[in-house]
């Protein structure tokens, strides 16, 4: 088993319940930047709905497990979920909606569960490209700020492909001084857990692993390198 924590780094946005999939390298990616989003990912990015992705990956031969982190993660808060992995399914992908958006989301794409230490990743905000970014309260499944702000990003169009999200512009119901963001939008850490794994399961899952150069003397390992001790995921 592996323990995954998600920290919301945005000051005003909420991350909706996330879907985590453990899988092998043969599973198709959750999305490809520059290409159209799947209907299941679009449903999550537009409405926060996890059902489509859960059903899709439960039926995927290359997936081992599909786990839902049921909590909404508010600004500055952290959510934790435990996922199953094995030697053939060491990769993790995930998605969660950025709630006060038309179709914004954050995602992991096939990162490896570490056998030692903790891996950390900084996430970009993505746009599914499946809904126009009107920023209208009536088209975003989140409470509208009070008092309601008039206006709409009337010139917005459906892009039709996944791309880096351009943030909140303030032409609709959500003021950018509260709901806009910069990179990174979230931090995810992953750590294998012997305590939560059945006897012998972790050793079997990591049977091909050799202690990496530079691990701590006590064998605890360390975080992946990168900004804030984390590896950037996606354009930053």
C-alpha positions in Angstrom: 0.0 0.0 0.0 1.0 3.6 -0.5 -0.1 6.7 1.3 -0.8 9.8 -0.8 -1.3 13.3 0.5 -2.7 16.2 -1.5 -2.1 19.8 -0.3 -4.1 22.6 -1.8 -1.7 25.5 -2.5 -4.3 28.0 -3.8 -5.6 30.8 -1.6 -9.2 30.7 -2.7 -9.9 27.6 -4.7 -11.2 24.2 -3.5 -10.1 20.9 -4.9 -13.0 18.5 -5.3 -12.8 14.7 -4.4 -10.0 13.1 -6.4 -9.8 9.8 -8.3 -6.5 7.9 -8.0 -5.6 5.0 -10.3 -2.7 2.6 -9.8 -1.7 1.0 -13.1 1.1 -0.3 -15.3 2.9 1.5 -18.1 0.6 0.1 -20.8 -2.5 2.0 -19.6 -3.4 4.9 -21.8 -2.8 8.3 -20.2 -5.6 10.1 -18.4 -5.2 12.9 -21.0 -2.8 14.2 -23.7 -2.1 17.9 -23.7 -3.2 19.4 -27.0 -5.8 16.7 -27.6 -9.5 16.5 -26.7 -10.4 15.4 -23.2 -12.3 12.2 -22.6 -16.0 12.5 -21.7 -15.2 11.0 -18.2 -12.4 13.6 -17.5 -14.6 16.4 -18.9 -17.4 15.4 -16.4 -14.9 15.6 -13.6 -13.4 18.9 -14.8 -16.8 20.6 -15.4 -18.9 19.1 -12.5 -16.6 17.4 -10.1 -18.2 14.1 -11.0 -16.0 11.1 -10.3 -18.4 8.3 -11.4 -17.3 8.2 -15.0 -13.6 8.0 -14.3 -14.1 5.4 -11.5 -16.2 3.2 -13.9 -13.8 3.7 -16.8 -10.7 2.6 -14.9 -12.4 -0.1 -12.9 -12.9 -1.7 -16.4 -9.3 -1.0 -17.5 -7.2 -4.2 -17.7 -4.0 -2.3 -17.1 -5.3 -0.7 -13.8 -4.9 -2.5 -10.5 -7.0 -0.2 -8.2 -9.2 2.8 -8.4 -9.5 4.9 -5.2 -11.5 8.0 -4.4 -10.3 10.6 -1.9 -13.8 11.6 -0.8 -12.8 14.9 0.9 -13.0 18.4 -0.6 -9.6 20.0 0.1 -9.9 23.7 1.1 -7.1 26.2 0.7 -4.0 25.3 2.7 -5.5 22.0 3.8 -4.3 18.4 3.1 -6.2 15.2 2.3 -4.8 11.7 2.6 -5.7 8.5 0.8 -4.2 5.0 0.8 -3.9 3.1 -2.5 -2.9 -0.4 -3.5 0.1 -1.1 -5.8 2.2 -4.1 -6.7 5.4 -4.8 -8.8 3.5 -4.7 -12.1 1.4 -1.7 -11.2 3.7 0.9 -9.6 2.3 4.0 -11.4 -0.3 6.4 -10.1 -2.5 8.8 -12.0 -5.1 11.1 -10.6 -7.5 14.0 -11.3 -9.4 16.5 -9.2 -11.5 19.5 -10.2 -10.5 23.1 -9.4 -14.0 23.9 -8.1 -14.5 27.6 -9.0 -13.8 27.1 -12.7 -15.8 26.0 -15.7 -13.5 23.0 -16.5 -10.3 23.3 -14.6 -8.5 20.3 -13.0 -5.2 19.1 -11.5 -3.7 15.8 -12.3 -0.9 13.3 -11.7 0.1 11.4 -14.9 1.8 8.0 -14.3 4.2 8.8 -11.5 6.0 5.9 -9.8 5.4 4.9 -6.2 8.8 5.1 -4.4 10.1 2.0 -2.6 12.1 4.2 -0.3 11.5 7.6 1.1 8.9 10.0 -0.2 8.3 11.4 -3.6 6.8 14.9 -3.9 5.2 16.6 -7.0 4.0 20.1 -7.7 1.0 20.2 -9.9 -0.1 22.6 -12.7 -3.7 23.7 -13.2 -5.1 22.2 -16.5 -8.2 23.2 -18.6 -10.1 20.3 -20.1 -11.1 22.5 -23.0 -14.6 21.0 -23.0 -16.6 24.1 -21.7 -16.2 27.8 -22.4 -14.6 29.7 -19.6 -17.6 32.0 -19.0 -16.9 32.2 -15.2 -20.7 32.4 -14.8 -22.0 31.3 -11.4 -24.8 29.4 -13.1 -22.2 27.3 -15.0 -19.9 26.5 -12.1 -20.8 23.9 -9.5 -19.7 26.0 -6.5 -21.4 28.7 -4.3 -21.3 32.1 -6.0 -19.6 34.9 -4.0 -22.0 37.2 -2.2 -23.1 39.7 -3.3 -23.3 38.2 -6.8 -21.0 39.9 -9.4 -22.6 40.6 -12.7 -21.0 39.9 -16.1 -19.7 37.0 -18.1 -16.6 36.2 -20.2 -18.9 36.5 -23.2 -16.2 36.1 -25.8 -15.1 32.8 -24.3 -15.2 29.7 -26.6 -14.8 26.0 -26.2 -11.2 25.3 -26.9 -11.6 21.6 -27.7 -8.3 20.4 -26.3 -6.6 20.1 -22.9 -4.2 23.0 -22.2 -2.7 24.8 -19.2 -5.4 26.8 -17.5 -5.1 30.5 -17.8 -6.8 31.2 -14.4 -9.7 33.4 -13.3 -10.0 36.6 -15.3 -12.8 38.2 -13.2 -15.2 38.9 -16.1 -17.8 36.6 -14.5 -19.0 36.0 -11.0 -15.6 35.1 -9.3 -13.2 38.0 -8.5 -9.6 37.1 -9.5 -8.1 38.6 -6.3 -9.7 35.7 -4.4 -10.0 32.9 -6.9 -7.1 33.2 -9.4 -3.9 31.3 -8.9 -0.3 30.9 -10.1 1.8 27.7 -10.4 1.9 25.4 -8.5 -1.7 24.8 -7.5 -1.2 21.6 -5.4 1.5 19.5 -3.9 1.2 15.7 -3.8 3.5 13.3 -1.8 3.6 9.5 -2.2 5.1 7.1 0.3 5.0 3.3 0.4 3.6 2.1 3.7 4.8 -1.2 5.3 2.5 -0.7 8.2 -0.6 -0.6 6.0 0.5 -3.4 3.6 -0.3 -7.1 4.2 2.7 -9.2 5.3 5.2 -9.5 2.5 3.3 -7.4 0.1 5.6 -4.4 0.1 8.7 -6.6 -0.3 7.1 -8.3 -3.3 6.0 -5.0 -4.9 9.6 -3.7 -4.5 11.4 -6.9 -5.3 13.3 -5.3 -8.2 14.3 -2.2 -6.2 17.8 -1.4 -5.2 18.6 1.4 -2.7 19.3 4.5 -4.7 22.5 6.5 -4.5 22.2 9.3 -2.0 19.6 7.7 0.3 19.8 8.6 3.9 22.1 6.4 6.0 19.1 5.1 8.0 17.5 3.9 4.8 14.6 6.3 4.9 15.5 7.9 1.6 14.4 11.5 0.8 12.1 13.6 -1.4 12.5 14.0 -5.1 14.4 17.0 -6.1 12.7 20.1 -7.5 11.0 23.3 -6.4 10.2 23.1 -2.7 11.7 19.7 -2.5 9.3 18.4 -5.2 9.3 17.4 -8.8 7.2 19.8 -11.0 4.5 18.0 -13.0 3.4 19.7 -16.2 4.4 23.1 -17.5 5.3 25.5 -14.7 
